[in-house]
Amino acid sequence: DLNVRLLLSTEDLDGYDVLPIAQVSRSSAEGSVPEIDVSYIPPLLSVSAWSPLARDLLRGLHDRIAHKLRVLGEQVASRGLHIAAQEPGDLERILMLGHLNEAYSQLTALLTSRPQPVDAYRLLCEIVGRLALFGSQRTVADLPAYDHDDLGTVFHRLRELIELGLESVRDYAYHRRDFRGSGAGLQAELDPQWFQADWQWFIGVHRGSLSASEVRELLSPGMLDWKFGSARQVETLFSQRASGLELVPLNRVVRNLPTTSTWSFYEVTRNNGPVGRDVIETQSIGVRIRESLIVNKAELQAGGTELRVQNGTREVALRFALFAVSEPDS
């Protein structure tokens, strides 16, 4: 028969094969009582034998990575980003999305296979290594050595390193909506929170091979004749040559916006006039330009985001986007 006893490490353990199952800690505060140390993980044959490791730590990391994947996936998809992206932070998002897709798949497989702690340790170390690329040092930090008798310290440190890596690529400081072709023009849907008083709007023109002065000339009256208003009103404003939303060329630095090396920005003057009220009511903004200069009408009418126009003897590509910034840092 087995002689099983629950003993403390301070008691005489001679003659017993000891299997640690918990760690008790006691606060230095007067009157405190001993408590189970929830950070302690005993030696295990299987990760699934200890729910604070399997459920709280590993499953928690799995869910954390899943959330980051959704955020990055939406950002990459909504901005049409690709591996040749040039804006600061865009390439990092694409690379992290790739690494996290791998990590999420591997963690999913791990959690359904009753792994040993050393298997989970190896995988978490791999994830730390992948995410190290996005940290300030670009190299992996010192990793804790595997210690079967001190799993809590090892796994909590690895979780900390992974969470730091996930936070190294933060949300954009601005919100962006690309204009998409619709009818004879382009339009974008707006988020209700952007109508609050502490938000400012900027129309960005991705000018491609054009210089800033060339794009200003192209957008001037007598050329593209662009006109902004609500998606519902912009066609009428354009055809009647009525005043639309007022745009002012941005001549100051707003650090929350992308680099101006490929963008020209115009600040939207918001007011409570009829045009502004209709933008609020429809939660949309549209732009209309001279159709005679548009080269790719069919692509735009199908919802495309690239506008190709004839500029003298050459064909140039433009993209329009609305950037919403809360309390811009100028």
MOLIN-V760302 format. One record per residue. SS is DSSP state (@ for helix, = for strand, . for the rest). D_CENTER is the distance of its C-alpha to the mean C-alpha in whole Angstrom. Layout:
BEGIN
((SS,D_CENTER) (SS,D_CENTER))
END
This chain:
BEGIN
((.,59) (.,56) (.,56) (.,53) (.,52) (.,50) (.,50) (.,49) (.,48) (.,51) (.,53) (.,56) (.,54) (.,57) (.,57) (.,54) (.,51) (.,48) (.,45) (.,43) (.,41) (.,40) (.,39) (=,41) (=,40) (.,42) (.,41) (.,43) (.,43) (.,47) (.,47) (.,44) (.,45) (.,43) (=,40) (=,38) (.,35) (.,32) (.,31) (.,34) (.,33) (.,37) (.,38) (.,37) (.,38) (.,35) (@,31) (@,32) (@,35) (.,33) (@,31) (@,29) (@,28) (@,27) (@,26) (@,24) (@,23) (@,22) (@,21) (@,19) (@,17) (@,17) (@,16) (@,13) (@,12) (@,12) (@,10) (@,7) (@,8) (@,8) (@,5) (@,4) (@,7) (@,7) (@,5) (@,8) (@,11) (@,11) (@,11) (.,13) (.,12) (.,15) (.,16) (.,18) (.,15) (.,16) (.,14) (.,13) (.,10) (@,10) (@,12) (@,10) (@,7) (@,10) (@,12) (@,10) (@,9) (@,13) (@,14) (@,12) (@,14) (@,17) (@,17) (@,16) (@,19) (@,22) (@,21) (@,22) (@,25) (@,26) (@,26) (.,28) (.,31) (.,32) (.,31) (.,33) (@,31) (@,32) (@,30) (@,27) (@,27) (@,27) (@,24) (@,22) (@,23) (@,22) (@,19) (@,19) (@,20) (@,17) (@,15) (@,17) (@,17) (@,14) (.,16) (.,18) (.,21) (.,19) (.,22) (.,22) (.,24) (.,27) (.,27) (.,29) (.,32) (.,33) (.,35) (.,36) (.,38) (.,35) (@,32) (@,31) (@,30) (@,29) (@,26) (@,25) (@,25) (@,23) (@,20) (@,20) (@,19) (@,16) (@,15) (@,15) (@,13) (@,10) (@,10) (.,11) (.,7) (.,6) (.,5) (.,7) (.,10) (.,11) (=,11) (=,12) (=,14) (=,16) (.,20) (=,22) (=,25) (=,27) (.,31) (.,32) (=,29) (=,25) (=,23) (=,20) (=,19) (.,18) (.,17) (@,20) (@,18) (@,18) (@,22) (.,22) (.,25) (.,22) (=,20) (=,21) (=,20) (=,20) (=,21) (=,20) (=,22) (=,21) (.,25) (.,25) (.,28) (.,29) (.,30) (@,29) (@,33) (@,33) (@,30) (@,32) (@,35) (@,33) (@,32) (.,35) (.,38) (.,40) (.,37) (.,34) (.,35) (.,32) (=,32) (=,29) (=,29) (.,28) (.,28) (.,31) (.,33) (@,32) (@,34) (@,37) (@,36) (@,36) (@,40) (.,41) (.,40) (.,39) (.,37) (.,33) (.,30) (=,31) (=,29) (=,29) (=,28) (.,26) (.,28) (.,26) (.,23) (.,20) (.,18) (.,15) (.,15) (.,15) (.,18) (.,21) (.,23) (.,21) (=,21) (=,24) (=,23) (=,25) (=,25) (=,25) (=,28) (.,28) (.,31) (.,33) (.,35) (@,35) (@,33) (@,30) (@,31) (@,31) (@,27) (@,27) (@,29) (@,27) (.,23) (=,23) (=,24) (=,26) (=,27) (=,31) (.,32) (.,36) (@,36) (@,39) (@,36) (=,34) (.,34) (.,31) (@,32) (@,32) (@,28) (@,27) (@,29) (.,27) (.,24) (.,23) (.,21) (.,23) (=,26) (=,29) (=,32) (=,36) (=,36) (.,40) (.,40) (=,37) (=,34) (=,30) (=,27) (=,25) (=,22) (=,21) (=,18) (=,18) (=,16) (=,16) (=,16) (=,17) (.,20) (.,19) (.,20) (.,23))
END
